[in-house]
Amino acid sequence: MEFAEKLGWKLQRRDEDDEVETFCNGIGVSRQVFKVWMHNHKNSSSASSPSPGNASSLTSDQ
């Protein structure tokens, strides 16, 4: 979630492309999967303590 927060929970078409690509490759998901994950989790970032499943949910089904 930290990286998504850094991006402001938005993934622009070419913003920080190399950094996003490196991050996605590092966790083993496509840019599109990461974009959808950010959209689905942007409102949960305001929770005081995110559940442990949130971070792993990005990579568990891929």
Residue frames as qw, qx, qy, qz and C-alpha x, y, z in Angstrom:
[[0.000, 0.884, 0.468, 0.000, 0.00, 0.00, 0.00],
 [0.374, -0.675, 0.071, 0.632, 2.92, 2.30, 0.60],
 [0.304, -0.047, 0.558, 0.770, 3.77, 2.49, -3.11],
 [0.040, 0.640, 0.678, 0.358, 0.13, 3.09, -4.06],
 [0.251, -0.865, -0.302, 0.311, -0.06, 5.89, -1.50],
 [0.388, -0.430, 0.290, 0.762, 3.09, 7.41, -2.99],
 [0.163, 0.205, 0.658, 0.706, 1.35, 7.48, -6.38],
 [0.314, 0.087, 0.166, -0.931, -1.72, 9.09, -4.87],
 [0.524, 0.243, 0.777, -0.250, -3.80, 5.97, -5.59],
 [0.626, 0.708, 0.079, -0.318, -3.82, 6.90, -9.27],
 [0.631, -0.165, 0.578, 0.489, -1.84, 5.32, -12.07],
 [0.381, 0.762, -0.100, -0.514, -1.47, 7.73, -14.93],
 [0.890, 0.455, -0.001, -0.034, -0.67, 6.32, -18.34],
 [0.733, 0.453, -0.261, 0.435, 3.03, 7.26, -18.37],
 [0.293, -0.840, 0.285, -0.355, 3.73, 8.78, -14.95],
 [0.399, -0.584, 0.690, -0.154, 6.77, 7.26, -13.31],
 [0.880, 0.265, -0.249, -0.306, 6.60, 4.46, -15.86],
 [0.534, 0.405, -0.705, 0.232, 9.97, 2.90, -15.03],
 [0.172, -0.289, 0.698, -0.632, 9.32, 2.94, -11.30],
 [0.774, 0.038, 0.226, -0.590, 5.85, 1.41, -11.70],
 [0.824, 0.347, -0.420, -0.159, 7.17, -1.22, -14.10],
 [0.304, 0.400, -0.771, 0.392, 9.98, -2.13, -11.69],
 [0.432, -0.181, 0.580, -0.667, 7.53, -2.38, -8.80],
 [0.857, 0.161, 0.020, -0.489, 5.09, -4.56, -10.77],
 [0.714, 0.390, -0.581, 0.029, 7.87, -6.84, -11.98],
 [0.058, 0.405, -0.748, 0.522, 9.17, -7.12, -8.43],
 [0.519, -0.039, 0.615, -0.592, 5.85, -8.39, -7.09],
 [0.190, 0.021, 0.942, 0.275, 5.00, -10.41, -10.19],
 [0.350, 0.654, 0.622, -0.251, 1.89, -8.64, -11.48],
 [0.378, 0.472, 0.419, 0.677, 1.07, -6.69, -14.60],
 [0.041, 0.044, -0.100, 0.993, 0.58, -2.93, -14.59],
 [0.473, -0.319, -0.426, -0.702, -3.14, -3.46, -15.27],
 [0.656, -0.393, -0.637, 0.098, -3.53, -5.79, -12.28],
 [0.380, -0.188, -0.386, 0.819, -1.79, -3.22, -10.07],
 [0.156, -0.173, -0.155, -0.960, -4.05, -0.47, -11.41],
 [0.606, -0.398, -0.532, -0.438, -7.18, -2.50, -10.62],
 [0.620, -0.317, -0.587, 0.413, -5.81, -3.40, -7.18],
 [0.183, -0.031, -0.224, 0.957, -5.18, 0.29, -6.42],
 [0.376, -0.286, -0.309, -0.826, -8.71, 1.18, -7.51],
 [0.695, -0.379, -0.579, -0.195, -10.19, -1.55, -5.32],
 [0.671, -0.360, -0.457, 0.460, -8.11, -0.66, -2.25],
 [0.225, 0.440, -0.073, 0.866, -7.83, 3.13, -2.33],
 [0.478, -0.638, -0.092, -0.597, -10.58, 3.62, 0.24],
 [0.877, -0.397, -0.252, 0.101, -9.12, 1.08, 2.66],
 [0.567, 0.330, -0.290, 0.697, -5.92, 3.13, 2.94],
 [0.221, -0.624, 0.143, -0.736, -7.61, 5.39, 5.47],
 [0.858, -0.427, -0.269, -0.096, -8.02, 2.48, 7.89],
 [0.329, -0.843, 0.405, -0.131, -5.74, 2.77, 10.89],
 [0.367, -0.426, 0.821, 0.099, -4.39, -0.76, 10.55],
 [0.679, 0.324, -0.420, -0.508, -4.89, -2.58, 7.25],
 [0.929, -0.165, 0.291, -0.157, -5.49, -6.28, 7.47],
 [0.409, -0.479, 0.690, 0.358, -2.50, -8.48, 6.64],
 [0.626, 0.351, 0.680, 0.148, -4.43, -9.94, 3.71],
 [0.342, 0.892, 0.101, -0.277, -4.49, -6.66, 1.81],
 [0.005, -0.752, 0.569, 0.332, -0.85, -6.67, 0.79],
 [0.344, -0.176, 0.902, 0.192, -0.71, -10.36, -0.04],
 [0.591, 0.532, 0.550, -0.254, -3.99, -10.26, -1.96],
 [0.341, 0.795, -0.271, -0.423, -2.18, -8.46, -4.76],
 [0.191, 0.531, -0.800, -0.204, 0.08, -11.43, -5.45],
 [0.490, -0.100, 0.822, -0.271, -1.85, -14.45, -4.17],
 [0.706, 0.448, 0.493, -0.239, -4.18, -14.94, -7.15],
 [0.384, 0.789, -0.310, -0.366, -1.80, -14.03, -9.94]]
